[in-house]
């Protein structure tokens, strides 16, 4: 059938299973919005800023495993998407960003709101397209989705000039083909057997689970793998939720601010099996010290990650489920009682003491963990100290219920990502978002959308009157020469949230927080904001600079003496 380019875009989105778009209109994007006027199957979510529509599409994708879709107009609309696209790229999140462009006859003339968004986004997308021929529009949209969701997932951008939206194009429905993982060849099976042999020989093996495990939907296989071979497992920041935190073999979050028992286990291991982790610098600390006296088995969908950060790994690149099933074909003696005895000793020695007499963020996260245990909740964070405290003290049990910016570390990510995830979950699961007073100033305008759509997000604002992580780094590395990190002028966050019509409460004691949290959890139909007024403090543990991951900064203290 012959339809307009804008209508063809919507037909392609339905064809790809899209039910939600996050966007913000502009002049040259109006043909697509006009086509949306009659759309019944695709929900159009109007946000308050284009950066937030990218973060919301990101959160939607992380929650569902589907491709998130965002759209913006040319010029500033497109450039405002960039931070959100880069965030998705660094965390391998599938997304299709549709940007409108000036007419093809105006390209290259510095026309009003013309920008070369392809060159700008080339380093932060898996691929990007500019459609200059209306006959190629439909196939380009299909290609964009295929690229975004295949292999190592990531964002794809499609730039569409206004005249392509209004041109007549030919469209014929084409079902999406399900891709089935191919059978491993003989050489790959041999490599898997070699890996199994290394696991058998190891006296102190440990598993690291990263975000790739969540993307691969491989939680079931990972649990079977660690249980069969009685392996301790830690998770990266992105790998939280891949293995239930309550699992007895899960030691928790490892890395720069990871749990001491988890870091000590990786430091002492003679074999590290990385599943869907790229060995980022926040995970390893000093790479030379990290790799000393240990071997590595690296399982990842992306062959380019093998030997990129850790050289000399036994690499298994491909479908994670297939690889784990190959490894589980083998049997060997699993008696590593001494190793587990040492791990349990570390767990006991480094157990966190929540017995404090005032409101702290770790204590608050612990209360949330207890109150939400066994219930349908998901957790989003912004970036900073609160992000580390959430990673350390929340109990995330399921994959796709933890949303954080791991690779890019994007302040402002939390609230719009929580919004996208809540749209995806509907009433099936509720999102709790933890933000700092720095990040909420960046994207707190999405309280407007959250209130307008009546999304029942519980938003926590950690108000320590500072950029806490910057301040912590200035304490550790810059002799406490604090600059540009303390907020002397305090806004009224409660009044801010209330101005959008959201019920908000400010708390300063444990009792006040417990009461506010209970009320928020009981009010399942409405968004809530809780402002935690806490003393300035520092995240523990913290690895020393250029050190091994079990060499910790001493004397930070969980709560400082400052008010």
C-alpha positions as CSV (number, residue, x, y, z in Angstrom):
1,X,0.0,0.0,0.0
2,X,1.1,3.6,-0.6
3,X,1.1,5.9,2.5
4,X,3.1,8.9,3.7
5,X,6.6,8.4,5.1
6,X,5.4,9.4,8.6
7,X,2.6,6.7,8.4
8,X,5.2,4.2,7.2
9,X,7.4,4.9,10.2
10,X,4.5,4.1,12.5
11,X,3.6,1.0,10.5
12,X,7.2,-0.2,10.9
13,X,7.2,0.6,14.7
14,X,4.0,-1.6,15.1
15,X,5.6,-4.3,13.0
16,X,8.6,-4.3,15.4
17,X,6.4,-4.6,18.4
18,X,6.7,-1.1,19.7
19,X,4.0,0.0,22.0
20,X,5.5,3.2,23.5
21,X,7.4,6.2,22.2
22,X,9.0,8.9,24.3
23,X,9.4,12.2,22.5
24,X,9.2,15.9,22.2
25,X,7.9,17.7,19.2
26,X,9.4,20.4,16.9
27,X,8.7,22.0,13.6
28,X,10.2,19.4,11.2
29,X,9.0,16.5,13.4
30,X,5.4,17.6,13.2
31,X,4.5,15.3,10.2
32,X,5.3,12.3,12.4
33,X,3.3,13.8,15.3
34,X,0.4,14.5,13.0
35,X,0.4,10.8,12.0
36,X,0.4,9.9,15.7
37,X,-2.8,11.8,16.1
38,X,-4.8,8.9,14.7
39,X,-2.6,6.2,16.3
40,X,-4.4,3.7,18.6
41,X,-1.8,1.1,19.3
42,X,1.3,3.1,20.2
43,X,1.4,5.2,23.3
44,X,3.0,8.6,22.9
45,X,4.7,9.9,26.1
46,X,5.5,13.6,26.0
47,X,8.4,14.4,28.3
48,X,9.8,17.8,29.4
49,X,13.2,17.6,27.8
50,X,14.7,15.5,25.0
51,X,17.6,14.2,27.2
52,X,14.9,12.7,29.5
53,X,13.1,11.1,26.6
54,X,16.3,9.2,25.7
55,X,16.8,8.2,29.4
56,X,13.1,7.1,29.6
57,X,13.4,5.0,26.5
58,X,16.6,3.5,28.0
59,X,14.7,2.7,31.3
60,X,11.9,1.2,29.3
61,X,14.3,-1.0,27.3
62,X,16.1,-2.2,30.5
63,X,12.8,-3.1,32.1
64,X,11.4,-5.0,29.2
65,X,14.4,-6.2,27.1
66,X,12.7,-4.7,24.1
67,X,14.1,-1.8,22.0
68,X,13.3,1.5,23.5
69,X,12.2,4.3,21.1
70,X,12.7,8.0,21.5
71,X,12.3,10.9,19.0
72,X,13.2,14.5,18.8
73,X,13.2,17.3,16.3
74,X,16.3,18.6,14.4
75,X,19.0,20.9,15.8
76,X,18.7,21.3,19.6
77,X,16.2,18.5,19.8
78,X,18.6,16.0,18.3
79,X,21.7,17.3,20.3
80,X,19.7,17.1,23.5
81,X,19.3,13.4,22.9
82,X,23.1,12.9,22.8
83,X,23.7,12.3,26.5
84,X,20.9,9.7,26.7
85,X,22.2,7.9,23.6
86,X,25.7,7.8,25.0
87,X,24.4,6.5,28.3
88,X,22.6,3.6,26.4
89,X,25.7,3.0,24.3
90,X,28.0,2.6,27.3
91,X,25.6,0.2,29.0
92,X,24.7,-1.8,25.8
93,X,21.0,-0.9,25.9
94,X,18.9,-1.4,22.7
95,X,17.4,1.9,21.5
96,X,16.2,3.5,18.3
97,X,16.4,7.3,18.3
98,X,14.4,8.9,15.5
99,X,15.4,12.5,14.7
100,X,13.8,14.8,12.2
101,X,15.9,16.8,9.8
102,X,15.5,19.8,7.5
103,X,14.3,19.1,4.0
104,X,16.8,17.3,1.7
105,X,16.9,20.4,-0.5
106,X,18.1,22.4,2.5
107,X,20.8,20.1,3.7
108,X,24.3,21.6,3.9
109,X,23.0,25.2,3.8
110,X,23.2,25.9,7.6
111,X,19.4,26.0,7.5
112,X,17.3,26.8,10.6
113,X,17.9,24.0,13.2
114,X,20.1,22.0,10.8
115,X,22.7,19.9,12.6
116,X,24.9,17.0,11.4
117,X,23.6,14.6,14.0
118,X,25.2,11.6,12.2
119,X,28.7,12.8,12.7
120,X,27.9,13.9,16.3
121,X,26.5,10.5,17.3
122,X,28.7,8.2,15.2
123,X,31.0,7.3,18.2
124,X,28.0,6.6,20.5
125,X,25.8,4.5,18.3
126,X,26.1,1.0,16.9
127,X,25.1,2.6,13.6
128,X,23.3,5.6,12.3
129,X,21.3,6.4,9.2
130,X,20.2,9.5,7.3
131,X,17.3,8.7,4.9
132,X,17.6,10.8,1.8
133,X,15.5,8.5,-0.5
134,X,11.9,7.8,0.6
135,X,12.1,4.4,-1.1
136,X,14.6,3.3,1.5
137,X,12.8,4.6,4.5
138,X,10.9,1.4,5.5
139,X,13.9,-0.9,5.1
140,X,16.1,1.5,7.0
141,X,13.7,1.5,10.0
142,X,13.7,-2.3,10.0
143,X,17.5,-2.4,9.8
144,X,17.8,0.0,12.7
145,X,15.8,-2.3,15.0
146,X,17.6,-5.4,13.8
147,X,21.0,-3.8,14.6
148,X,19.8,-2.4,18.0
149,X,18.6,-5.8,19.2
150,X,21.2,-8.1,17.7
151,X,24.6,-9.2,19.1
152,X,25.8,-6.8,21.7
153,X,22.8,-4.5,21.9
154,X,23.0,-0.7,21.7
155,X,21.4,2.5,20.3
156,X,20.8,3.2,16.6
157,X,19.9,6.6,15.3
158,X,17.7,7.3,12.2
159,X,17.7,10.9,10.9
160,X,14.7,11.6,8.6
161,X,14.3,14.9,6.6
162,X,10.9,16.5,6.8
163,X,10.1,16.0,3.1
164,X,10.7,12.2,3.5
165,X,8.0,12.2,6.2
166,X,5.5,13.7,3.7
167,X,6.6,11.8,0.6
168,X,4.6,8.8,-0.7
169,X,6.2,5.5,0.1
170,X,5.3,1.8,-0.6
171,X,4.7,-0.2,2.6
172,X,4.1,-4.0,2.9
173,X,3.9,-5.7,6.3
174,X,6.9,-7.9,7.1
175,X,7.0,-10.0,10.2
176,X,10.1,-9.9,12.4
177,X,12.1,-13.0,12.1
178,X,13.1,-14.7,15.4
179,X,16.8,-15.3,15.4
180,X,17.9,-18.7,16.8
181,X,21.4,-19.2,18.3
182,X,23.4,-21.4,16.0
183,X,25.1,-24.6,17.1
184,X,28.7,-24.2,18.2
185,X,31.3,-25.6,15.9
186,X,33.9,-28.2,16.9
187,X,36.6,-25.7,17.8
188,X,34.3,-23.8,20.1
189,X,33.3,-27.0,21.9
190,X,37.0,-27.7,22.4
191,X,37.5,-24.2,23.8
192,X,34.6,-24.8,26.2
193,X,36.1,-28.1,27.3
194,X,39.4,-26.3,28.0
195,X,37.6,-23.8,30.1
196,X,35.8,-26.5,32.1
197,X,39.2,-28.1,32.7
198,X,40.6,-24.8,34.1
199,X,37.5,-24.6,36.4
200,X,38.2,-28.2,37.5
201,X,41.8,-27.4,38.3
202,X,41.2,-24.2,40.2
203,X,41.5,-24.2,43.9
204,X,40.0,-20.7,44.4
205,X,37.7,-19.9,41.5
206,X,35.2,-17.0,41.5
207,X,32.6,-15.7,39.0
208,X,32.0,-12.1,38.1
209,X,28.5,-11.4,36.5
210,X,28.1,-8.2,34.5
211,X,25.4,-6.4,32.6
212,X,25.8,-8.7,29.7
213,X,24.3,-11.5,31.7
214,X,21.1,-9.5,32.2
215,X,20.9,-8.6,28.5
216,X,21.3,-12.2,27.5
217,X,18.4,-13.3,29.8
218,X,20.9,-15.9,31.2
219,X,20.1,-15.7,34.9
220,X,18.7,-19.3,35.1
221,X,21.8,-20.7,33.4
222,X,24.2,-18.8,35.6
223,X,22.5,-19.9,38.7
224,X,22.6,-23.5,37.5
225,X,26.3,-23.1,36.7
226,X,27.4,-21.6,40.0
227,X,25.3,-24.2,41.9
228,X,26.6,-27.2,40.0
229,X,30.3,-26.2,40.6
230,X,29.7,-24.5,44.0
231,X,31.3,-21.2,42.8
232,X,31.2,-17.9,44.6
233,X,29.7,-15.1,42.5
234,X,30.0,-11.3,42.7
235,X,28.3,-8.8,40.4
236,X,29.4,-5.6,38.8
237,X,27.3,-2.5,39.1
238,X,25.5,-3.4,35.9
239,X,25.2,-7.1,36.9
240,X,23.1,-6.5,39.9
241,X,19.9,-8.6,39.8
242,X,21.3,-11.3,37.4
243,X,21.7,-13.6,40.5
244,X,19.4,-13.0,43.4
245,X,21.1,-11.1,46.2
246,X,19.7,-13.5,48.7
247,X,21.4,-16.5,47.0
248,X,23.8,-18.0,49.4
249,X,26.6,-18.0,46.9
250,X,26.2,-14.4,45.9
251,X,28.7,-12.2,47.7
252,X,27.3,-8.9,46.3
253,X,28.6,-5.9,44.5
254,X,32.4,-5.8,43.8
255,X,34.6,-3.0,42.5
256,X,35.8,0.4,43.6
257,X,33.1,0.7,46.2
258,X,32.2,-2.9,46.3
259,X,31.7,-5.1,49.4
260,X,35.0,-6.0,51.1
261,X,34.2,-9.7,51.1
262,X,33.4,-9.7,47.4
263,X,36.6,-7.7,46.6
264,X,38.7,-9.9,48.8
265,X,37.3,-13.0,47.1
266,X,38.2,-11.7,43.6
267,X,41.7,-10.5,44.8
268,X,42.5,-14.0,46.3
269,X,41.0,-16.1,43.5
270,X,43.3,-18.1,41.2
271,X,40.7,-18.2,38.5
272,X,38.1,-15.5,37.6
273,X,35.2,-16.5,35.3
274,X,33.7,-13.3,33.9
275,X,30.2,-13.6,32.4
276,X,29.1,-10.5,30.5
277,X,31.6,-8.1,32.2
278,X,34.0,-5.9,30.3
279,X,36.5,-5.5,33.2
280,X,36.0,-1.7,33.5
281,X,38.5,0.3,35.5
282,X,36.0,0.8,38.3
283,X,35.8,-3.0,38.5
284,X,39.5,-3.8,38.5
285,X,41.4,-1.0,40.1
286,X,45.1,-1.4,39.1
287,X,44.9,-3.9,36.2
288,X,48.5,-5.3,36.8
289,X,47.7,-6.0,40.4
290,X,44.2,-7.3,39.5
291,X,45.6,-9.9,37.1
292,X,48.5,-11.0,39.2
293,X,48.6,-14.7,40.0
294,X,45.3,-15.6,38.4
295,X,43.8,-16.9,35.2
296,X,40.7,-15.6,33.4
297,X,37.9,-17.2,31.5
298,X,36.0,-14.4,29.7
299,X,32.4,-15.1,28.4
300,X,30.9,-12.3,26.3
301,X,28.7,-11.8,23.3
302,X,31.2,-9.3,21.9
303,X,34.5,-10.8,20.6
304,X,36.0,-7.3,20.8
305,X,35.8,-7.4,24.6
306,X,38.0,-10.5,24.9
307,X,41.6,-9.4,25.7
308,X,40.6,-5.7,25.5
309,X,41.1,-4.8,29.2
310,X,42.5,-8.1,30.5
311,X,45.0,-9.8,28.3
312,X,45.5,-13.5,28.1
313,X,42.0,-14.6,28.9
314,X,40.6,-17.9,27.7
315,X,37.8,-16.2,25.6
316,X,34.4,-17.7,24.8
317,X,32.6,-15.2,22.6
318,X,29.0,-15.9,21.6
319,X,25.6,-16.8,23.0
320,X,25.9,-16.9,26.8
321,X,23.3,-19.6,27.3
322,X,24.9,-21.9,24.8
323,X,28.3,-21.4,26.4
324,X,27.1,-22.0,29.9
325,X,25.3,-25.2,28.8
326,X,28.5,-26.4,27.2
327,X,30.4,-25.8,30.4
328,X,27.8,-27.7,32.4
329,X,28.3,-30.8,30.4
330,X,31.4,-31.5,32.4
331,X,31.7,-33.0,35.9
332,X,34.5,-32.8,38.4
333,X,35.2,-32.8,42.2
334,X,33.7,-29.7,43.6
335,X,35.2,-30.0,47.1
336,X,36.6,-26.5,47.9
337,X,35.7,-26.4,51.6
338,X,38.8,-24.4,52.5
339,X,38.0,-21.7,49.9
340,X,34.5,-21.4,51.1
341,X,35.6,-21.3,54.8
342,X,37.8,-18.3,54.0
343,X,35.0,-16.6,52.1
344,X,32.6,-17.1,55.0
345,X,35.3,-15.7,57.3
346,X,35.5,-12.5,55.2
347,X,31.7,-12.2,55.1
348,X,31.6,-12.4,58.9
349,X,34.5,-10.1,59.4
350,X,33.2,-7.4,57.0
351,X,29.5,-7.6,57.9
352,X,28.0,-4.1,57.8
353,X,26.7,-2.7,61.1
354,X,23.4,-0.9,60.6
355,X,23.1,0.0,64.3
356,X,23.3,3.8,64.2
357,X,21.3,6.3,66.1
358,X,20.6,8.7,63.3
359,X,19.3,8.7,59.7
360,X,21.9,7.5,57.2
361,X,21.5,6.4,53.6
362,X,22.8,2.8,54.2
363,X,20.3,2.5,57.0
364,X,17.5,3.8,54.8
365,X,18.5,1.4,52.0
366,X,18.5,-1.4,54.5
367,X,14.9,-0.5,55.6
368,X,13.8,-0.4,52.0
369,X,15.3,-3.8,51.4
370,X,13.4,-5.2,54.3
371,X,10.1,-3.5,53.5
372,X,10.1,-4.6,49.8
373,X,11.5,-8.1,50.2
374,X,9.5,-10.7,48.2
375,X,7.3,-8.0,46.6
376,X,7.2,-6.6,43.1
377,X,9.6,-3.6,43.2
378,X,12.3,-2.3,40.9
379,X,15.0,0.2,41.8
380,X,16.5,3.1,39.8
381,X,19.4,5.3,40.9
382,X,21.1,8.4,39.8
383,X,24.9,8.7,39.9
384,X,27.0,9.4,43.0
385,X,27.3,8.3,46.6
386,X,23.7,7.3,46.9
387,X,24.2,5.0,43.8
388,X,27.0,3.1,45.6
389,X,24.9,2.9,48.9
390,X,22.0,1.5,46.9
391,X,24.2,-1.0,45.1
392,X,25.7,-2.1,48.5
393,X,22.6,-2.3,50.6
394,X,19.5,-2.9,48.5
395,X,18.4,-6.5,48.0
396,X,17.8,-6.8,44.2
397,X,16.4,-10.3,43.5
398,X,15.4,-10.3,39.8
399,X,17.0,-9.3,36.5
400,X,15.6,-6.1,34.9
401,X,14.7,-4.6,38.2
402,X,17.9,-2.5,38.7
403,X,18.5,0.6,36.5
404,X,21.6,2.7,36.8
405,X,24.1,4.4,34.6
406,X,27.2,2.3,34.9
407,X,29.4,3.1,31.9
408,X,28.9,6.8,31.4
409,X,27.9,7.7,34.9
410,X,25.2,10.1,33.9
411,X,23.9,12.4,36.6
412,X,20.2,13.0,36.1
413,X,19.7,9.5,34.7
414,X,17.7,8.1,37.6
415,X,14.3,9.9,37.5
416,X,13.6,9.8,33.8
417,X,14.8,6.2,33.6
418,X,12.5,5.3,36.5
419,X,9.7,7.0,34.6
420,X,10.4,4.8,31.5
421,X,10.6,1.7,33.5
422,X,7.3,2.5,35.4
423,X,5.6,3.1,32.0
424,X,6.8,-0.4,31.0
425,X,5.7,-2.1,34.2
426,X,2.3,-0.4,34.5
427,X,0.7,-1.7,37.7
428,X,2.7,-5.0,37.7
429,X,5.7,-3.6,39.5
430,X,6.5,-0.3,41.3
431,X,9.7,1.6,40.9
432,X,11.7,3.2,43.7
433,X,14.1,5.8,42.5
434,X,17.1,7.0,44.6
435,X,18.6,10.3,43.6
436,X,21.0,12.8,45.0
437,X,20.3,16.5,45.5
438,X,22.8,17.2,42.7
439,X,21.2,14.9,40.1
440,X,17.6,15.8,40.9
441,X,18.4,19.4,40.0
442,X,19.4,18.2,36.6
443,X,16.3,16.3,35.6
444,X,13.8,16.8,38.4
445,X,11.6,18.5,35.8
446,X,10.3,15.1,35.0
447,X,8.2,15.2,38.2
448,X,5.8,17.1,35.9
449,X,5.4,14.1,33.6
450,X,5.3,11.6,36.4
451,X,2.5,13.6,38.1
452,X,0.7,14.2,34.8
453,X,0.7,10.4,34.0
454,X,0.1,9.6,37.7
455,X,3.0,7.1,37.7
456,X,3.4,5.6,41.2
457,X,7.1,6.1,41.5
458,X,8.6,6.5,45.0
459,X,11.3,9.1,44.6
460,X,13.9,9.5,47.3
461,X,16.1,12.6,47.3
462,X,19.3,12.2,49.4
463,X,19.8,15.8,50.6
464,X,23.3,16.2,52.0
465,X,23.7,19.7,50.7
466,X,26.6,18.6,48.5
467,X,27.9,16.8,45.5
468,X,28.8,13.9,47.8
469,X,31.1,11.8,45.5
470,X,33.0,14.9,44.4
471,X,33.5,15.9,48.0
472,X,34.7,12.3,48.8
473,X,37.2,12.4,46.1
474,X,38.4,15.8,47.2
475,X,38.9,14.4,50.7
476,X,40.8,11.4,49.5
477,X,42.9,12.8,46.7
478,X,43.0,16.6,47.2
479,X,43.7,17.1,50.9
480,X,40.1,18.1,51.7
481,X,40.4,21.2,49.5
482,X,36.6,21.3,49.0
483,X,35.5,23.4,46.0
484,X,32.4,23.5,43.9
485,X,30.9,20.6,45.8
486,X,28.9,22.1,48.7
487,X,25.5,23.7,48.3
488,X,25.2,26.7,50.6
489,X,21.9,27.7,49.2
490,X,19.2,25.1,49.8
491,X,16.0,24.9,47.7
492,X,12.8,23.5,49.2
493,X,12.6,20.1,47.5
494,X,9.2,19.3,49.2
495,X,7.7,22.5,47.7
496,X,9.3,21.7,44.4
497,X,7.6,18.3,44.2
498,X,4.4,19.6,45.5
499,X,4.3,22.3,42.8
500,X,3.8,19.4,40.3
501,X,1.0,17.9,42.5
502,X,3.1,15.2,44.1
503,X,2.8,14.5,47.8
504,X,6.2,15.0,49.4
505,X,7.7,14.7,52.8
506,X,11.0,15.9,54.4
507,X,12.6,13.5,57.0
508,X,15.6,13.9,59.3
509,X,15.3,11.0,61.7
510,X,15.0,7.2,61.4
511,X,11.4,7.4,62.8
512,X,10.4,10.0,60.3
513,X,11.8,8.0,57.4
514,X,10.2,4.8,58.5
515,X,6.8,6.5,58.7
516,X,7.2,8.3,55.4
517,X,8.3,5.0,53.6
518,X,5.4,3.1,55.0
519,X,2.9,5.7,53.8
520,X,4.5,5.8,50.4
521,X,4.5,2.0,50.0
522,X,0.8,1.9,51.0
523,X,-0.2,4.6,48.5
524,X,0.1,2.4,45.4
525,X,-1.8,4.7,43.1
526,X,0.3,7.9,43.3
527,X,3.8,9.1,43.0
528,X,5.6,10.1,46.2
529,X,8.7,12.0,47.1
530,X,10.7,11.6,50.3
531,X,13.6,14.0,51.0
532,X,16.2,12.5,53.2
533,X,18.1,15.2,55.1
534,X,21.3,13.5,56.1
535,X,24.8,14.5,57.4
536,X,27.6,14.7,54.9
537,X,29.4,11.3,55.0
538,X,31.5,9.0,52.8
539,X,30.9,5.8,51.1
540,X,32.8,2.8,52.5
541,X,34.5,0.7,51.2
542,X,36.6,2.6,48.8
543,X,39.7,1.2,47.0
544,X,42.9,3.2,47.2
545,X,44.0,4.9,44.0
546,X,46.1,2.6,41.7
547,X,45.7,-0.2,44.2
548,X,44.6,-3.8,44.3
549,X,40.8,-4.2,44.8
550,X,41.3,-5.4,48.4
551,X,43.4,-2.4,49.4
552,X,40.9,-0.1,51.0
553,X,41.0,3.6,52.0
554,X,40.9,3.7,55.8
555,X,39.4,6.2,58.1
556,X,36.5,7.4,55.9
557,X,33.9,6.4,58.4
558,X,30.3,5.7,57.4
559,X,29.1,9.0,59.0
560,X,31.4,12.0,59.3
561,X,31.3,14.4,62.2
562,X,30.2,17.3,60.0
563,X,26.7,18.7,60.1
